[in-house]
Each structure stands twice: as C-alpha cells, then as structure tokens.
C-alpha cells in the first residue's frame, strides 16, 4: 500500500479523500539478514567452516522466503482446503482439495532439504542446528506447511530408531528425499473420540492380523492433521481370534500405513469431515473412519507408546520452532512499521514507551530462541552418538519444558504485537490476526501446558532425580562461565539466588505428597524454564564478541521473577487444603441455588 501524500484536500470529506487509507504497509526483509541474534549465535557456536557454508545458504534461503515462500504462505491462508466427498453421480471420492501454493510448498520443502538436512548429517551433530535454523526462518511464511513437516520429521525419526525395517525402507527414503517427485509427508493419527493426551485409555482402534502378516485397522480417528499426507503412523490394539483386546498402554502397538494405493484410491479410509478450527486454517485436518485400512505393525507388540517417544520429541521441538519464529516475525514487522507509522507528530520508533514494549518482546523472543537452539544442539549430539548421559537427561527435560514455556510466550508476544499496529492489527486482510490465531495452537498441540508440566515431573521421578541433577549441574557450569564477566555479576547472582530458592523448594517437595507435587508442577516448570533461559542468555552475553544488546537482554530477562514456584509456595498454593479451596473457588455459587445444582 502506497504512503499517502502530504497534499491537503480541496474539499473537506471529498470522496477522493475518504476512500484512501493512509498507512504504509510493513514489509518483511530477508529474515536471516534481519536477525542479528541468529547470526551471532551461529557464528559463536558453529565451527568456522560450517558457519561459513551455512551462513551463505541461509542468506540465500532467506531471500527465497522473502521473495517466494511468504506469498505462497499467504495464498495458503486465503485458500483453505475443501473436501469433496462425492462426485455428481454419487460415487464417493473423499478428495481433499488444496490450493496450488500448498502443493508448491511441498516441492520447496524437498528442494530445500527441510527434512533431509537433519538426516544427511553433512555437518555431523550441527546438522540439526542447521535444519532448525532453516525451519525457524520460514515457519511464519510457510502457510502452516510446517505442520506436515513436523510429523514427517517425527516419522523419519521413529523409523530410523527402529533400524529402518524392510517394510519402511521406501517410506524412509521418501520422507528424507530432496527430490520433489519422490518426497512424502507423513501424518500422525493418534487422537480418537475421547480426545486428549491420554492415548493409553483413549485409543479404541483395533487391528486384525491378516494371513499375509499385515493388519486390517478399524476405528475412528477424530483429529488427523495434514490428512493429505502420503503415509501415517498410528496406534491400535491388536484383536485376538476370540475378539479380545488388551486395554491400557500395554495393549497398544504402532502401525505404518500408506494413505492411498498405487491407483490413488484411499486405503480403507473414509473422510467424514474437515475440522473447523480457530487457526491453522491452511492445514487439512479431518475426522477419519478406518474400515479395513491395510497396515504394517512396526513396533514390538504392545510397545506402541514407547515407540512414539521419538516422534513426540521431534514434534515438540517443531512446536518450539514455530512458537519462537512467530514471536520473531511479529517483532520484525512491528519494528519495520515503527519506522513508517507516525503518531502525534513523530514516528513510532521515536516514542520511548513504544520502543520499551518492543524491547520487552525481543527479550522474550531471544530467551526462547536460545532454549530452542540448545535443544537442537542436544538433539544433534544424541543423533550422532556424541551425547553424554547429562546431555540425554537435559534433552529429556528441556523438550517438554521449552515446548510449554515458549508456547505461552508466543501467545503473549503475538498478542502484544497486534497492539503495535493499532486497529490494523485487528484487520484480517493484513494477515496479522492469522499469526496470533496460529500461535494459540502451540499451547495445545502435542500436550497442553498442564500435561507437559506433569511430564516434566515424570522425567524427574523416572530418572530417580538424575534429570534434575543434570539441570542443576548444567546451570551452574554456564553461570561459572558468565561469572568471569564483571558486567553480568548482578544478574549471575540473581540466577544463583533463584537456584538456591529452587533447591530449598525441592527439599520440601517430598513432604508435599503427590497432590502437592501436582499442584506445583506448572509453577515448577516455569521456574526451570526461566532459570535456564536466564543462564543461556548469561552464557551468550559472556562471549568475547558479545554485543551491548546481548548483555542488556540477559539483564532484562534476569530481572523478572526467576523462581515463581517459591513465591507461590510461600502463599500456600500447594498446601494440604489448596486443592479443595481451588475447587470451592471455581464452583462458588449462591447458597440459595446450591441445593438446586
């Protein structure tokens, strides 16, 4: 949209004046060149030769995001998928119709190696960091094609962890291909009618073994994302010849199936309907009925839940990628807009309060970014058999921790970002509301905040405290690096104080019982995330080539409450009566009506 001229109207409220909207549109530039923090991270931690090659490619890719991918993503948003169930003569088709831009995004994903990069391991353990950086650059522009990519990456990870058994050799080759003609995407069909994360008790799909050793699946999949994918992994219960199935997680096995046969016909699948969602509208999400879908069992019988652990790790990492990328995109657009939009006689960037708001958003995005890249680094070490026991413990802890925390950050930052555009932030045709809506799914997909907070506790309990020991040891090591930098001394002390309070709380946890531990789980997870985000920022700011902005970021992050679990504990939030008081508060009703409810 062109900027309006400075000419005065010849006649007040003339038609030619009132129909013109006079604000200049914010533009995205090359997202790599505009992200000094990303460049600084890669230059500091990647081997110099790796950084040189990666930086050249990321600059090229950033230009492609700006010049091609972003407009394709907008087309995907404006042209959501449709379901054609029948043709004019009553023949059932169940065809999901997606726009050309969605199909083009699949081709580009193959060409750019957005999955392949991680599995080719050209740069050894740094290949994951490189792949995550590319995904981070394109996620806000990709029209949600990052959703099928997340599940594709997760499927490839599962298949690789199983040793790439023979029935899956072709599938693995296609999932990790750079050839757009061969590249496959994968779905992940776990959610059934009961919904939620409790797949152990919510999975009703059954599998009947066929004479040739394959299985026939029967059941309803209530929520399947990217239903136009080429293949999928799914859970089901194997039915005995007597028609019996085992309940609970021990009754679940993992299956692989192709969505369509070589003739393009659905593989025993009926598409009931497409879902109407708050956001993620470009992604075809459907209810499916499986009525004899031919599948291969790929896990040990009854070990389906354990077999999808790797998939959950990958998809949760992708969730963090999108959450951090959405924050950064909103900030980049608001930053550009602040140079163009004038209010009260000067540009927004000249208003100190506005710049303070943007700076606070940037601090949150930078802390989240370092949490993301730390997971990418640890994942790369794990995949190349270079991870220490402490690294593996930290990967187990940080994956749910970063997912739950950055998802909440993304909602807050993108919401704040809409305000930076005033009324235009609320207008659909700007594309800005879509960023906010899409960010909201990050708190729900692959586990809500509460579910993941309990998973954090589970990681501590199952490891008999070794995961927590790894956290404390890692945090202290990073603080020791930062403590040698005098400018960071107050912030290092703040982080140390938070760790001390955390230690005191942990000592008290054993006396709180299971209910008390669950009540504390969310605040406990937030505490771990804030402390570790702080120590990562302090470590980053202590680099020899750190900028003044790096130091200020660590300063601002550490001046927030790093140990909310301590404050809530002192307020009695986890006491013996807290749970019943919470229920009373939520269901507080007029005494007159109480007997009628």
N, C-alpha and C positions, 0 to 999 in steps of 0.2 A: 504494500500500500504506500503510495507516494505521500511525502510530507506535505502539509497544506502550506499555501503561500502566505505571505505577510500582507497581501492586499486587503483593504477594508471593503466591506460590501457597499455597493451603491445604494441599496435599499435594505433596510432592516427586515430580516426574515424573508428575503428574496428566496425563491425556490432553488435557484442555483447554489445558494449558500447552505441551505438547511439540509440538503441531501448528502453532503460530503462529510465524512467522518475524518477528523483531523488528528490522527495519531500515527506515528511511524511504527511499522511492524518490527519486532525484534527478530533478529536473524541468528542462526547458528553458524559458526565458522567451522573450521577443521577441529573436531573435538580433541584430537591429540595435541595439536599445536596450542590450543587454548587451555590446556590442563597442565600447568607448571608442576603441580604436585605429583601427578602421574609420571611426568618426565623425570622429576627429581628422584622419585622412588626407584624407577627402573635403572637410572644412571648410577645410583648409590649401591644397589644390591646385585644387579646382574653382572656377570663377568664382562669385561670391557668389550671383547669381541662379540659376545652375544648381544650386548646392548646396542652396538653399532648396527648390526644386522636387523635387530628387532625394531629399533627406532626408525630406520628407513622404511620398513614395511608398515609400521603403524602410522607414519605420516602419510604414506600413500593410501592406506586404508581409511584414514580419517577424511581424506579428500573424497573418497568414494562414498562414505557415509553422508557427507555434506551434499555432494552433487547428485547422487543417485538413490541411495538407500532411504534417506529421510523422506523423499517424495513418495517412494513406494510404500513406506510405512503409513503415510497419511492416507494413501489410496486404500490400504487395507482397513483402516479405521472407518473410512466413509463408505466402504462397500463390504459389509459383513457377509458371512456365509449364509447360504439358504439351503433348505432341504427340499428336494423333490422326491416325494415318496412313490408316486405313481405316474405313469405316462398317460396319454389321452385315452388309451384303450384298456386301462385298468391293470396293466402289468406293473408289479411292484419293482421300483428302481432303487429306492433308498440311496439316492445320489446326493452327496454334499457338493454344492456348487460354490467354489471360492473364486475370488477375483484374480485376474492375471498377475497383479502385483504380489499376491500371496504365493503364487507358483514361482514367480521370479525370485522371491526371497529364498525359496528352497534351492534354486540354482546357485544363487550367490553364496549361500551358506556352504555349499560344496566347494565352489571355486575358491573361497577364502579359507577353506580348511577349518571352519569354526568348531568342528568336532575333531577332524583328523589331526589338527595341530597337537592335541593332547596325547594322542596315541602313537604318532610317529616318533615322538621323543627325540627330535633333532637336536634339541638343546638339553638333553638329559632331564634332570629334575626341574629345570627352569621352563620346560615346555608348558607346564600347567600355568605358570605365571603369565607366559606369553599368550596362551589361549584366553585366559580370564581377562587380560587387558584388552584383547580384541572384542570380546563379548561386552565388556564394560563400555567400550566406545560406541558400539552400535545398538545396544539394548533399547535406548529411548527412541531410536529411529526405526526399529525393525518391524513395527506393526505387530508386536507380540509374537513374531515367529520364534523368539527366544523360548517360548513355551514348548513347542515340539523339540527344539534343540536341547532343552534341559532333559527331557525324557529320553531323547536319543543318546545323549551322553551317559545318562544313568543306565540305559540298557546295554550300551557298549561296555561300561564298567562291570556290570554283572556278568556278562558273557565272558569277558576277559578273566574275571576272578574264578570262573568255573573251568578255566583252561581251554576255552573255545571248543566245546564238544562238537562232533561231526555235524549234527543237525543244524548247528548255528554258525558254521564256518562262512557260508554265503551271507548270512544276515550280518555278522560282524564286519565282513569285508565291505558290505554296502553302507553300514552305519558310519564307517570311518573313511569312506571314499571321498576323493576330491573331484571325481567325475560326476557332473550333474546328471548324466544319463543313468548312472548306477546308484546314486545316493538315495538312501532310505532314511525316513524318520520313523521314530517309534512312539507308540502310546504307552500308557501306564494305567491299566484298568483295575483299580483296587477298591474303589468306593461303590458300595451297594445300597440297598434300600434303607438300611438303618443309618447310613452315612457315618461321618466322623472318622477319627483316627483309630478306633478300636476294631481293626480288621480281624483280630482273633475271634471276636464274637459276632462281628457284623457280616462276615462272608458266608453267603448261602449257596453260591455257585458250586455245582457238583461236576465231577469228571468221571466218565465211564471209560474203562480201558477197552480198546478195540483189539481184534485179533492180530493186527499188524504192529501192535505195541504203541500206537498213538492213542490219543484220548479224544472223547467227544464231550464238549463242555455245554452245560445247560444252566442258565441263570440270568439274572438281570443286573446289569451294570448301570447304576443310577447316574454316575457322573464320570464321563470319559473325555478328557481334554485332547485337543488335536485329533479328533476322530478320523480325519482324512489321512492319518499316517499309514505307512505301508505294513507295519507289524506292531505287535504289542507284547508286553509281559503282563501276566495276570495271575491271581491266586484262585485256587479252587480246592474243594475237598474231594478226595478220591472215594467213589462209592464202591462198596464191595458187591459181590454177586448176589448177596442177600438184600441189597439196597440200604446198607448201613453206612454211616459216615461218622468220623470222629470229630467232636466239637473242640473248640478252643484252638490255640495256635498250633498245637501238635498235630491237628488234622489238616493243616494247610500245606499245599505243595505249590511250586511255581511252574507256570506253563508259558510256552512261547507259541504264538500263532501268527500266521500271515492274515492280514485283514481281507484280502481278495485273492482269488486263484489266478492262474495264468491267463484266464479269459476275462478277467476283470469282474467276476461275479463275487459277491460277498460270501465269505466263508461261514455259512451257518449263522449269519448275523442279521438282525433286523434293527433298523434305526427308528426308535419310537418318536423322538422329537429332538430338536435343538433347544438348548437351555437359554433362557432369558437372564442375563447377568447384569450386575451393576457396571462392570467394566470388562476389560479383556474381550471386547466385542469382536475383534478380527479372528479370534480363535474358535473354531468349530467345536463346541462342547455338547455332547449328546447323551441321551439315555439309550442303552442298547439291550436288546434281548438276545442272548446266546441260545440257539436251538440247534445243537449238533455242530458247533464250531470245532473243526479239527485242529488239535494242538499237540505239542510235544512237551512232556514233562522234562524240565531241565534242572530241577533241584532233587536232592535226595527226598524220598517220600516223607512228608511231614516236616520238612525243613524249609518250607516256603518263606516264612517270616525272616528267618536268619539269612536267607539268600537275597532278600531285597534290601538288606542293610546298606550295601554299597550303593544301590540306586538312591536310597534316601539321602546318603551323604552327598552325592553329586547334585541331586535336585535341590537340596537345601543350599548348597553353595551357589547354584544358579539363582536361587531366590535372593541371596545376598547381593549377587552381581546386579540384578535388576533394581533392587532397593537403593543401592548406592548410586547406580547410574541415573536413576530418576531424580534423586536429590541433586546430583551434579548438573543434569540438564536444566532443571528448573532454575538453579542458581546462575548458570551460564546465560540463559535467556533473560533473566531479571537483571543481570549485570549489563548486558547489551542494551536493554530497554532503559536502564538508568542513565545512559549517555544520550538518549534520544528524547525521552519524555520530560517536558518542563512542567513544573507546578510552582505556583507562587513566585514566578519570575526567574526561576533557575532550574537547571537540570536536576533530576532526582539524585544523581551522584554527588551533588553539592549540598545535599541535606544530610547533616551528620547522623540524625536518627535513622534515616533510611539505610545509610551505609553500615550503621551498627547492626541493624536487623540482618542485612545480607552477610555480614561478618559472622554473626552467630550461626546462621545457616551453614556457612562454609566450614566452621569449626566442627559441626556435627558431621558433615559430609566427609571431612578429612579423617576424623577418627574412625568412622565407619569404613572408609577406604582401606585404612591400614589393617583393620580386622579382616577384611576380605582378602587382602594380599598375603596376610600371614597364613590364612587357611590354604590359599593357593600354593604357597611355598611348602607347607607341611604336606599337602596332598601330593605334590610333585616328588617330595622325598619318599613318601610311602610307596608311590607307584614305581619308583626306580630302586626299591630295596635299600635306600640310603637313610631311612628314618631310624632314629634311636627310639628306645622304649618311651622316653619322655616326649619325643615328637609325636608318637602314636597316641599317647594319653592326651596331649594337647589338641590334636586333631579331633579326637572323640569329643572333647569338651567344647572346643570353640565352634564346631559346626552348628549344633543347636543354639548355642549362646549367641553367636553372631546373627543367625537367622532371626531369632525372636527379637533381638535388640534393634537391628538395622531396619527391620520391617516397621517397627513402631516409629523409628526416626524418620523413615521415608514418608509416612502419613503426615507427621507433624511438619516436616520441612516443605513438602509439596503444598500442603495447605497454606503455610506461611507464604510460600512463593506466589500463590494465586493473588494474595493481597498486594504483592508488589506491582501488579498490573491493574489494580483498581477494578472497575467494572468489567474491563476486558478479560480479566482472569476468570470471569463467570460466563463468558460467551463461548458457546460450543464451537463456533466457526474459527476461533483462534487455535483450537487444538489443545489449549491448556487444561480444561477440565478433564480431558481424557487421561492426562498424566496423573492427576490426582486420583481418579477412579481406579486406574490400573495399579497404583501404589497400594490401594486398600487390600487388594487380594494377597499381597505379600504377608500380611498378618495371619492369613487363614490357610493358604495352600501349604501342604507338607507339614501341617501341625500348627495349631493356634499357639498363642503366647503361653497359655497355661499348660498345654500339653508338652511343649518344649521345655518349660521350666521344670516340670516333673521329670523329663528326660535328663536334664542336667543333674538333678539329684540322683537319678538312677545310675548315671555314669560314675558318680562318686561311690555309691553303695556297692555296685557290682565289681568295682576295681579295688574294694576294701580301702578306699582313701588314697590310692596311688594317683588317681587323676587329679585330686586336689593338691597333693604333694607336688606334682608336676607343675601345676598352675603357680603355686607359691614360689617354687624354685625358679621358674622361668621369669616371673615378675621381678623377683629380687635381682636376678642376673642383669636384666635390662635396666633396672634402676641403678645398679652399680656403674653401668656404662654412663648413664646420664649424670650421676653424682659428681663426676670429674669436671663438669661444666658449671662454672660458678653462677652463670645467669639463670640456671634452672634449679638452683638449690632450694628455693621456697616450694616449688612445685614437686620436686622429688620428696621433700618432707611431707607434703600433703598426701602423696601416694603412699608413703610409708605409714603415715597415721591411719589411712584407710585400711591398709593391710593389717595393721595392729588391731583395729576395731573388728575387722573380719575374723581374725584369729580368735578374739575373745568370744565372738558370736558362735563360731564353730564349736568351741569348747562347751557352750551351753546347749548346743543342738541336741546332744544325746539325751538330755533330760526333758526335752520337749515332747518326745513321743512322735509317732507317725503323723498324727493330726497337726501338731505344731510345726513339724518339718514341712508338711504340705502347705500350710498357711504361709510359711516363709519363702516358699520356692520361687515365687515371682520376684520378690524384692532381692532375694539371694542371687538370682540370675542377673538382674540388673546391676547389682553390686559388682559381680565378677566382670561383666561387660564394661562397665565404666572404669574400673580399675585397670583392666588390661588395655582398653583403648587409651587410657592415660599413659601407661608405661610404654606403649608402642609409639605414641606421639613424643614422649620424652626421649626415647632412644633415637627417633628420627631427628629430633631437634639437636641432639648432641653430636651429629655428624660434623666432620671438619668443614664441609661445604654447605652447612645448613644456612637457610636464609632467615632474615628477621621475622618473616611471616611464619616460618616453621616454629620458631621459638614462641611467638605470640599465640599460635594455635595451641601448643602444649600448655601454655599459661592459662588460656581461657578454658580449656577442657578441664583442667585440674581444679579450677575454682568452682565447679559445680559440686553437688553432693556425690562424692565417690562411693559412699557406703550407706545407701538408703536403708539397708536391712538393719543397721544399728539404730537409726532414728525410729523406725517402726517397732523395733523390739522394745525400746525404752518407752514407747507409747502404749505398750501392752497389746500390740496387734496379733501376737502369736500365743497369748496366754491361754489357760485352760478353758476359759469361758468365751474366748474370742469368737469361736465358730458359731456358738449358739446366739451370741449377740449380733453377729453378722446376719444370721437368718432372721432374727427378730426385727432388725432394722429394715431389711429388704421387704419383709412381708408385714410391716407395721400397718394395721388397719384400725378404723374407728371401732371402739368396743361394741357399739350398737350393732355394727354389721358383722362382728367377729363370729357370732353364732350362726350366721346365715351362710358362711363361706365353707 
